Amino acid sequence: MTINILAFGIAKDIINGSTLGLEIQNGTTVGDLKMELIAQFPDFEKLRSLVIAVNEEYQEDGFILSEKDEIVIIPPVSGG
């Protein structure tokens, strides 16, 4: 199945755009997605944290993704 991912901040720079279509298997979890993102975009591994929101809610690594989910990569936030 294909999922669409939205990216903001440094995540947008890493994937070189604000959206990414990614082919995943049924049963893919948020943790699996993080590993796949790091495999395709090694710069994600350099981030202190990488949070995934699904349908406007932060999700743990065990959450199973579905094709209709709205997935957002939330990079670390720095303030001043």
C-alpha positions in Angstrom: 0.0 0.0 0.0 1.1 3.6 -0.5 1.1 6.1 2.3 1.5 9.9 2.0 3.7 11.6 4.5 3.8 15.3 5.3 7.1 16.9 6.5 7.9 20.1 8.2 11.1 21.9 9.3 14.3 20.0 9.0 12.4 16.9 7.9 11.2 18.8 4.9 14.8 19.6 4.0 15.9 16.0 4.5 13.3 14.6 2.1 13.7 17.6 -0.2 10.0 18.4 -0.2 7.0 18.8 1.9 5.4 15.4 0.9 6.6 11.9 0.3 4.7 8.9 -1.1 6.1 5.7 0.3 5.2 2.1 -0.5 4.8 0.0 2.7 3.5 -3.5 3.6 0.2 -4.1 5.5 1.0 -4.2 9.2 3.8 -1.6 9.0 4.2 0.1 12.4 5.3 3.7 13.2 8.6 2.1 14.3 9.0 0.3 11.0 8.3 3.6 9.2 11.0 5.4 11.2 13.5 2.6 10.3 12.5 2.9 6.6 12.9 6.7 6.6 16.4 6.3 8.1 17.3 3.7 5.5 16.2 6.0 2.6 17.3 9.3 4.2 20.3 8.6 6.6 20.2 12.3 7.8 17.1 11.3 9.9 19.4 9.3 12.1 21.3 12.5 13.1 18.2 14.0 14.7 17.8 13.9 18.5 14.2 12.7 18.1 11.8 11.9 15.4 8.1 11.9 16.2 5.3 10.6 14.0 1.8 11.9 14.2 -1.0 9.9 12.6 -4.4 11.5 12.1 -3.3 14.5 14.2 -2.2 12.4 17.2 1.3 11.5 18.3 1.8 7.7 18.0 4.1 5.2 19.6 6.3 2.9 17.6 3.9 0.0 17.9 1.0 1.8 16.2 0.0 0.1 12.9 -0.4 2.3 9.9 -3.2 2.2 7.3 -3.4 3.6 3.8 -5.8 6.3 4.6 -3.9 7.7 7.6 -2.6 11.3 7.5 1.1 10.9 8.6 3.2 13.8 9.6 7.0 13.8 10.5 7.6 16.1 13.4 11.3 16.9 13.8 12.9 18.2 17.0 11.9 21.7 17.8 14.3 24.3 19.0 13.3 27.6 20.5 14.8 30.8 21.7 
